[in-house]
Amino acid sequence: MIFYNGEDPATGSAAGPCIAWAVEYGVIPPEQQALIEQGVEMKRRSRLYVTAGKDDGKVVNIRVAGHAVEVVHGETFF
């Protein structure tokens, strides 16, 4: 995921829709694990493992897994 100040080294919120699209359009078969590599150019390589199923023509059970390192922690008060 590219944003105004660089690249996110691991974007789980984008990986879920990506595998859903890939399974919906037959790019990746249902229940087959795929690997999304990200952050290579910024030398913070990440590997996200994604799978999704299909039931009655609908994409279901979207799964995103991998390892992450927390770089910031904060709280918001309203």
N, C-alpha and C positions, 0 to 999 in steps of 0.2 A: 504494500500500500504506500503510494507516494503522497506526501503532503507538502505544504508550503515550505517547511524547513528541513526536509530530508526524506528518509524512508523509514518506515516502521519495520523492525527486523522480524516480527512475527505478528500477523494479523489474523487472529482466530475468528473475529467477527466478519472477515471477508472470506475466510476459508470455508465456512459453512455454506454460504450461498454459492460459492464456486463449485463445491462437490454436488450440491443439489442441482445446479444447472447441468453439470457434466452427466449425471445419472439420468436426468429428465430427457436429454437429447442424445443419449446413447454413446457419448464419448467415453464413459467409463461404465462398465456393467454394474448393476446393483450388487451390493455387499463386497465389491472388490476394493481393497485398500489402495489408496493413492498417496503419493508423497508430494507435498508442496514445499519447495525450498525458497527461502526468502532472505534478504539481508546480505547477500553475497558481496555485492559491490561495496557495501559499507563495512565489510569485514566483521560482520556479526551474524554469520550464517545461522539460520534456524531451519528446523525440519518439523513440519506439521503433518501428521498422518490423518487422513480423512476417509470416511466411508459413509455411504447412505444406502438405504434399501428402497424398494419400490413395492407397493401393495395396491392392487386394484387400480393401477395406472397413476398412482400418486407417489411422490417421493416422500419417504418416511424415515424416521430413526437416523437423523443426520448426526454424525459423530466427528469431533475434532479432538485430536490428542497431540501431545508433544511436551517439550520441556521449556520452561520460561524462567527468566531471572528477573526478580523485582528490581527496578531501578529507581522508582519513586513511590513514596507512600504519603498519603495526605488525608485530610478530613475536610468536609464542607459543612458549614453550619448555616442554617437559614433562620 
